[in-house]
């Protein structure tokens, strides 16, 4: 088990729940609190990440799940791990919880997703943003559909339910989880609640293969 001096925070939730805005606000707030902060996203900005993002509407099921996982391992190796070892606070817009939800919406069983992600770095804090499904649907209608999953009129309600299940799954893996309802909250309000929940220092832990330690086994 490898302990890093940095702090790894992930932010997941349904489409249009306010993840990206919250991540940006959280980054600014933590800089104001004199933390060294790096914000990132998945899929990542690498060539593989951009390919994954571009093909997500065309590659389906297990193939897409494998592609997302491959980009995640690359992301950990080339970006997340070095920054955490350097003592940075890393905030990632989408991570394991999004895979658990979106791949299930794409027909992939949760055990398959967990097996693919068995050796990933687990976050020190996994934030799950949620909101009233009707509010999410209204935001999606306002900004326009960006993904094939948005074609389902029941999609927002299904995503909200699956993210709550994902939160429970993460907790069984030993991850600290913070679920926040953003229906009537501003991104600044949500970011402050996340910042206040963070420990004063880092300590991100690699996902070990020892069955006595925390693993992503199904």
N, C-alpha and C positions, 0 to 999 in steps of 0.2 A: 504494500500500500504506500503510495507516494503522496506526501503532503506538500502542496505548493504554498508559497507565501502570499499569493494573490487571492482574489475572491471571484468566484464564477457565479453569475446570476443569469438565469434564463427567463424570458418573458414569452408566454404562449397564450393563445386564446383564439376564438372564432374570427373569421374574416370580418373586418370593419369594426372590431371591438376597441381599436385604439392602441394596438401594440407599438407600432413604429413611433407614434407621437409620444407615447409614454416612455419608450426607451430613450428618445432624444431628451425629453424633460428630465428623466432620471440621471442621464449623463451630465447634464448641465448642473443639476443640483449637487451631485457628488463632487464635481470639480469645485463648486463653491465651498464644499466641506473639506477641501484640500485632499481629495483622493486622486490618485493617478487612474484615469478612466479610459477604457477603450470600448467603443460600441461596434458591434458587428451583426451579421445576419446570416440566416440559412434559408435557401442555398447561399453559399458564400460568394464572394466576388472573384474567385479564381476562375480559370477557364472551365474547369469541371463544374463549378457552381453555376456559372452563366449558362452552360449547356443544359444542366438540370432544370434551371428556371425556364429556359426557352422551350424545352421539350415536355414540360409537365402536363400540357394539355393533349399531348400526342402519345406519350408512353404511359401505360396503365399498369395497375396491379403490382405483382411481385417485381416485375422489371423496374418500375419506378421506385419501389421501396428499396431495391438494391442500389439504384443510382443515388438516391438520397443518402443512404447509409455510407456509400463510398465517398461522397462529398463531405459527409460529417467526419469521417476518419481523417481525410485530407485536411479539413479545417482544423481539427484538433492538433494534428502533427505540425502544420506549418504556421498556424496563427494562435490558436488558443493556448496550447501548452507553453510555448515560449513566453507569451505575455504573462501568464500566471506565474511561471517560474521567476519572472522579473518583478513580481510583486504588484502587477496591475490589477485593478478591478475591471473585469471583463463582463459586459452586458450583451447578451445575444438575443436578437429578435428571432424567435422560433428555434426550437431544439427538439428534444426527444418527445415531449408531450404532443407536439404538432404531428410527428410521425405516427404516434399511437392513434391519433384522431383521423388525420387525412388518409393514411393508408387503410384504415378500417373502412372509411367511406368509399374507398376504391376497391373494397372486397378482399383485403388482405387480413388474415386472422392475426389477432394481437400476439400470439406466441411466435409467429414468424417474424414480426417486427422486433420483438424483444430479443430473439435469437440473433438477428442481424446487428443489433446494437449492444450486444453483451459486453463488449470490451471498450465502450466509449467512456469518456470522462463524465462523471455525474456532477451536476451543479451543487454549489453550496446552498443556493436558494432557487427554487423553481417557482416563479410567479405565474399563476393562471388567472388571466383576466376573463371575466364573464359579463354578460349583460342580458337584459330582457330580449328574447328572440325577436319580438316585434320591433324593438329599437334597432337591432342589428339589421333586420330586413329593410327597414327604412333607410339606413345608412348605405346599404348595398345598392338599393334602388337609386339613391341620389348620386352615387359615384360611378355606377355602371358595373356590369359583370366583368370580371377579369379572369375567371377560371371556370372550367366545366362544372365544378362542384356547385357553383352558384345557380345552375339551371334548376335545381331542386327547390321548390317553394317551401318545403319543410326542412331545408338545409340548416338554417340558423338554429332551429330547435334541436336538431340532431347533433350539431356541433357542440352546443352548450352542454347537452347531456353527456356526450363523449368526453369532453374536456373535464367534466366532473369525475368521470370514471378514470381518466388519465391521472388526475390528481391523486386518487386513491392508489393507483398502481405505483406512482412515484414514491408515495409514502411507504409502501411495502418494501421498496428498495432502499429505504433509509434516507431518502431525500427530504429536506425540509421544504414544505410547500406552503405558499401563501396564496389563497384564493380571494380575489377582490372583484366586487361588482362595480362596473364602470358606467352603469346605466345613467345615473344622475351626477356623476363625478367628473371633474375636469381632469385632463392628463396631468396637470400640475398637482392636483390633489392626490391622484393615484401614485404619482412618482414620490411624493413626500411620504406616503404610507409605506412604500417599498423601502425608501432610504432609511426610515425610522426602524424598520425591521432587520436591517443588516447588522451583522456583528461589527465591532470596531476594527477588526483586522481580518486578514485572509485566512486561508487554510483549505483550499480546494483539494478534493481527494479523488485519485484515480479509481475507476471502477475495477476492483480486483477480481481475479479468477478464483481465489480461495473461497470455497463454499461457506466457510465460516464468516466471511466478510460480506459486504453488501454487493450483490450482483444483479444483473439484469436477466436472470433466469425466469422463465415462465413458470 
